């Protein structure tokens, strides 16, 4: 049996992928490793809470799995979303390392008499809100600064004097065997400074219905690691959270009972307030999760006077939007459709053979960017330098920029109608040829309008957006939802197709006029449509209303 392993390109990710490859080799499974760059790798100048969405270290790997470009993906469990994309699952939990946090301190800043062993008013580096909340709780005098980059890069930044100290996972340092000479290294007690849920555990992600791959990796699964993951990540999932939730969890099992310690940071304006803490036990994983959730929710005020906000996007895509409102908002991630890479080989070949004929390449979604650039790589094709690029909005343009594209046209009105109205003004009266990568279910409004003006628009369907199985969606009480955010006309259509209604007293927002028109047609007019395709503007409106 031969398997293709997908991995990020960092030293730690490659170590972990090679480790899994070597373990599979013992069971006569041959492997190769395919490196895939993720959004988290491309955008290294922002802290995690500033990057839109979630799964920024996994999304591209998951796309490759769904497209059958790889057979399995290796992740650090703490990078993996608690809400798996439709069609994927965890196939094995393996190789757990000590989950403790490691504090590294420059010699001149070390003070063994202080909590966290750092002198007063020093700067400590971390981009984790979980670590930030605990640092602020223990040492309010310390200055916290963002820290990005892979593990060796973070340590090098410390050596260069950009920070007095940094916090990292012990597991990564141990796996890479990194040199810490010249730095004070302190392993923090994991029950006092609590790590991320599932820290130190490796996961193997596979497709749902792929029995051959499941059988090939089954022997790598470790029961104790699986139980730890189910317990710690189960609590994280109960809060519908990811790595942007300031939740720290650690656990152990002894004598048939499960024990769990948890810390939940609580925002108090721009600073951190009194955290919610839990220390308890139970005979079952599910029972302990519910105990911890109830205690933390009550202590932190979670679900007390909180407003429920339903957004038709996955947790991967939207969680970061509500980061600073965790004390007032309970988000409900309700992705009514999924993105499935798909293309007609004949159509792709025809387009690739005439790339030089197109004056413009027009993108109307981030998904069309991702899938089209995958096609370029697979076809070993490159865009002609003369091809001009248009994007429906700033977020789509940002993804293009991350792929190395410059000079991108974005209409003032960030939707397809804005493209239809504004783009022809750039043609200076000439008839142009445009390539339009699209989802199969996307409306034909753009190509119809531009073709009617005498231009050539060649549409290339590069992905499908089938409805999600309703069983994969969270159970919701529609009448309890205070705010609805619809992110596309298709989301409105599929939401109605599930038999839902929208309570008359609820507030509705829509991204773009096309989404607003779909709401008018199937439900009622939205209460708010931002001038640009800006989810942040919607969240701001909700914040002001509550």
N, C-alpha and C positions, 0 to 999 in steps of 0.2 A: 504494500500500500504506500502511495506517495501523497503527501499533503503539502500545500503551500501555506506558509505561516505569514500573516500580515503583522507588521510592527512599525512603530515610529522609529525615527532614525537616531534618537539620543543614545548615549552610551548605555544608560540603564535599561532602556527599552530593548536594545539589541542584546544585552546580556540576558535579559529575561526570555527573549525569543529563542536565543541559542540554548538556554537552559532547558526550555521545553523541548526543543529539537533533540537535544542529547538524551533526555528522558524517553522520548518517543522512540529513539533509535534502539533503546534497550528492548523494545517490544517489536523490533523489526519493521518499524514504520520509517520510511525515508522521507526527508523534508527538504524544503528550500525556503528561504526567507525573502519576502518582498517588502521593501521599505516604502511606507506611505506617509507623506507629510500632512499633518493636521493643522487646523486653524490655530490651535494653541502653540504649535511650533513656529508658524509663520508670523504671528503677532506676539513679539516678545517684549514690547515696550509698555504694555498695559498690565495692571494687576487683574486677577481673575474676575473680580466683581465689576470691572469696567468692560469686559468682553460680552457682547450680546449673546444670550443663550447659554446653553450648557452642553456638555459633551464635546468641548473644544479640543480634547485629546483623543476622541474616539469616533467622531462623526464620519470622517473619511474612511476609516478602517471598516466601519459598519456598512458604508455604501459599497465598499469593495467586496464585502461578504455577500451582500444581497445581489450584487452583479456577478457573483461566482468568479471573481478575479483571484480570490484567496479562499482557502478552506476553513481557516480558523484565524482568530486574532488574539494576541496575548496582551493583557492589560494588567496594570496595578488595579486591584479592586476599587480603591478609593477614587480612581479616575472614571469609573464606569457609572453611567446613570442608573438610578434605581428603577426607571421605567424603560424597559427594553423596547427597541423598535419592533414593530410587527414583523414577524418572520425570523427573529433572532432569539437566542437564549444563552444562558451560561451552561457550558458543557462540563466544566470541571473547576473546582476550587483546589488550589494546590500550593505547595512550597511556602507555608506561612513562616515568616520571620518574626523576630521580636518586634512588636508594634510600637515600642517606646519612641519618644521624641529625643532627639540629640541636640543639645545646646553647644554651639561652638563659639568661643570667646577669644578675642585678641588678648595677649598677655597683659598689656597695659590697662585693659578695661575689666580685668577679672577681680572679683571681690567675693571670696568664699563666705563672708559673713552676711551677705545680702541674699534675699530671695532671688532666684534665678541667677545668682552668682555674678551679677553685673553691677558695676559702680553706678551711683546715682546719675540721673539725667543722661544716660547713654542712649545710643541709637541701636535698635534691634531690627533686623530685617526679616520680613515675611509678607507674602501676599495672601495668606490664608486668613479669612475672617474668623475661623475657629481659633487659630493661634492668637490673633489680635485680641479677641474677647478675653481669653485666659490671661494673656500678658497684662492687659489693662486691669483685670481683676486682682492680680497678684502685685503688680508694680505700676501704679498709675503715673509714676514719675518718668518712666521710660518713653522715649520717642520711637514710634513704630513707623518704619519706612517700607515701601513696596520692594519686593525682591523676586525677580523672575530669572529664568534660565534653567538649564539642566543642573544636576547636582554638582559636577565639577566647576561649572561656571559660577554657581552661588558661592562655593568655597573660595574661589579665586577672588571674587568681589570682596569677600571678607578680608582676605590677605592683603588686598590693595588698600584697605582702610576705609572703604565706603560705608562700613558698618562697624559697630563695636562688637556685635554678636549677631548670630543668625540661628534660626530654628529649622531643622530638617528632620526627615524620618531616618531613624537609625538603620532601617532595612536597606535603603538605597546605598548608604555609605558602606555597609557591610558587604552587599552584593558586589560592589565595584572595587572593594579593597582599597579605598582611597587613602592617600597620605595626609594625615592630620598633624604632622610634626609642626611645632611652633605655635599651635593653638591649644587652648584649654578645651577639652572635650568632656562634657558631663551628660550622662544618660539620665533623663528625668524619670522619676517614678511614674508609671503610666496610670496609677490610680490617684495621683496628685495633679500632674499636668497631663490631661487626657488626650490621646491621639484621635485621629480620624476614624470613623467607623470602618472596620475591615482593613485597617492599615497593615501592610506587610504581607497580605495575601495576594497571590497571583490568580487571575481568572483566565479561562479560555472560552472565548465567545464563538459560537457556531450558529449555523442555520437551524431553524426549528425542526424541519423534516429532512434530516440528512443522517440516516442511521449508520452509514458506513463511517462517517467522520466521528459520530458519537461513540461507536464501538472502538474506533482507533485511539480515542483519548480517554476512554472510561477508566482505565487503570490509574490514571494520574489524579483522579479525584480523591481527596482526603476528607474523611468524615468529620474530623474535628474542625478543619478549616471551613467546611460547608456549614456546620452548626454555628460557628462564630460569625460567618457571613450572614446567615439567615437572621441571627439575633441582632447584630449591630446594624447591619444595613436595613433590616426590617424596621427598626425604629426610625432610621432616616427616611425610609419610604413612607412611614406612617405620617410624617410631617410633610410629605411630598417635597422633600428637599434633596439637594445635591451638595457639591463642594462649596456652594455659595451660602449655605446655611451654617450659622455658627454653632453647630452641634458637634460635640466631642463624646465619643463612646468607647468604653473598653469593657471586656467581660472575661469570665472564666467559668469552668464547669468543675464541680467537685461533688463526688458522692451522689451523682444523679440529679443534682440541682444546678441551675444556672444562676450566676451572679452578674450584676451589671452596674457600672457606674457611668453617669452621664452628666454633661455640662452643656447648658444651652445659653448662649450669649443673648442679652436683651438690650436692644437699642434704647437710648434715652436722648432723643434729638440727634445731635452729631457725635455723641459720645456713647460709652457703654454704661448701662445701669447695673443693677444687682442681677446676677445670673440666676437661672433656675438650675437646681441640682437634684440628682437622684442617685440613691444607693439602695438597691433592693435585690430580691431573689424570687425564684419561682421554680416549679418542677417542669414547666413547659416553656418553650421559646415564645409562643404566641401570647401566653399569659403574662410573661415578663415584659414583652413589648407593650401590651396594653397598660400594665401598671406604670411603666416608665412614661409612656405618652400622657396618661392622665395626670401624673404628678408634675411633669414638666409643663404641660399646658396650663395647669392651674397656677403654678408658681410664676410662670412667665407672663400670664395674662393671655396666653395663646387661646384662640377661639372665644375669648371673652370680649364682647363688643367688636369682634373682628368682622369685616365685611368680606363676603365671598365674591371672588372675581373669577369668572369662567372665561378662559381664552382658548380659541380654537387652534392652539399650537401645542406641540409636545413640550415636556419638561426640558428636553435638550435645547429647544429653540428659544424658550421664553423665560426660564427661571430667573435670570439676572435682572429682569425688568422690575421685580418686586423686592429686590434685596434690601433697600432702605425703608421698606414699609412692612417688614415682617411682624411688627407689633400691632399693625392695624388691618392687615389684609391676609386672608386665607385664599391663596390662588388655587384654582382648579384647572389643571392642564387637560384639555379635551381635544386632542388631535383627531378630527373626524375622518381624515384621509391620510394615507401614507405615500411616501415618494419611492417609486420603484424604477430604477434605471432600466430603460428599454429603448431599443432602436431597431429600425428596419435596415439590415445590412446593405441591401441594394441602394436604398436612399442615402445612407451614409457614404457609400463608395462614390455615388454620383456627385454628392456635394464636395467630398474631399478632392475629387478629380478636377474641380473647377473653382477651388478656393480663390484663385487669383482674379476670378471674374466679378467678385462681390466688392462693391464700393464701401458697404457698411455691414457691420455685424451688430445686431440689435438683441439685447438681453432684457427680458421682462420679469426675471426672477433670479434669486440666488441659486435655486436648483438648476436652472438652465445653464448657469455659469459652470457649476460643478460638473454636470454631466457632459457638457460640450467639451470642456478641457480634458475630461477623461477620454473622450473620443479622439481628440487631437493626439493625445499620448499613445493610445492604442494604434492609431493610424500612422504614427511617426510623422505627422504633418506639423507644419508651423504656419502661423498666420503671416500673410504678406505684410510688410511694413506699411504699405500704402492703405491697408484696410482701416477705415475709421470705426470707432466703437461707440455705441450708445447704450445706456443703462436706464431702466425705468425709474430708479431712485438711488439715494445715497448709499443704502446698505448693499445693494447690488454692485454699485461702483466700488465700494470698499473691498468687496470680495475680488473683483477684477484687479484692483490695485495690488492686493496680496498675491495675485498670480503674475504680477509684473507688468500689467497693462497701464499705460499712461494716457493722458489727453482723452478722457471719457466724457461724452456729452450726457448730461442729466437734465431733463426738463424741469422747469420751475414747478409745474404741476406734476407731482411724482406718481403718475399712473399711466395706463396705456393711452388714455385720451390726451394726456399731456404730450406723449411721444407723437401721437397722430397730428396734433396741432402745431407743435414747435419744431419737430425735426425737419419737415420740408423746407423751412426757412433757411436751412444751411445748405440746401442743394443748389441755390443760385439759379433756379430755372432749369437746371439740367435734369434729365431722366436718369435715375440711378438704380442699381441692383443691390438688394439687401438680403442677407441671410438671417433667418429668425429661428433660433433654437427654442423649442417650446415643449410644454407638457402636452400630452395627447388630448387631454380634456380642456385645454385652454381655449377660450373663444377665438373666433377668427376676425375679431374687430380690427386689429392692426393691419393684417395683410389685406383685408377687404378694402379698407379706407385708402391705403397707399397704392394698391393695384388700381383702384378707381381713378387715381390721379395720374396714371400712366407709368408708374414706377414698377419695377419687378421685385416682388417679395417672394422668396423661396422659404417655405416653412419646413423645418426639420424637427419632427417629433423625437425627443431624446429621453423622455421619461413618462411614466404613467402615474396617475394619482387615484388609485382605487380607494374605495371607502374602507375604513378600519373595521374589523370585526367588532361588533358592539360589545362582545364579551371582554375585549381588551381595554375598553374604556372604563374609567372609574364610575362607580355607582354614585348617582347624584340625585338630590331632591331639587328639582328645577325651581320650585316655589321658594327655596331658601337662598337662591342666587341673587345677589344685589346688583352686580355689574356684569355685563356681557361684552366681550371684545371679539369681533369677527374680523378675520385677517384676509379673507378672499371670498369672492362670489361662490366658489365651489364649496367652501366651508359652510356657507349659509344653506346651500342646497342639500348637502349631506346631513347637516344638523336637522333640517326639516324632515329629511327622509327617515331619520331615527324616531320620528313621531313626537318630537319635542315642541312645546309651546314656550313663549316668553311671557313671564308675568307682566301685567300692565304696569306695575309699580317699579319694575326693574329699569335700570339705565343701560342704554346700548351705545356702543361705539363701533365704528367701521373704518377699516383702512381703505381709503380710495373710494371714488364715486361709484365705481362698478359694484363694489361690495355694498355700498349704501343702496343702490338700485335693486340689488338682489334682496336686501332686507325689506324694502318697500313692497316688492312683489310677493314675498312669501310670509312676512310678518308685519312689520310697521317701520316707519321712518326712524333712523337712528337719532339719538340725542346729540351725538357729536361725531364729526368727521374732520380729522386734522387737515390743515392745508397741504401738508406733505405726508408721505408715507412714513410717519414717525410714531412708533408705538410709545416712545417716551413721552410724547405730547398727550397721549391718551392716559397714561399712568399718572401724569401730572394733574390732569383734569379730575381723575378719580381721587387722588390724594387731596385735592382742594375741596372736593365734595364731602369727604369724610372727616 
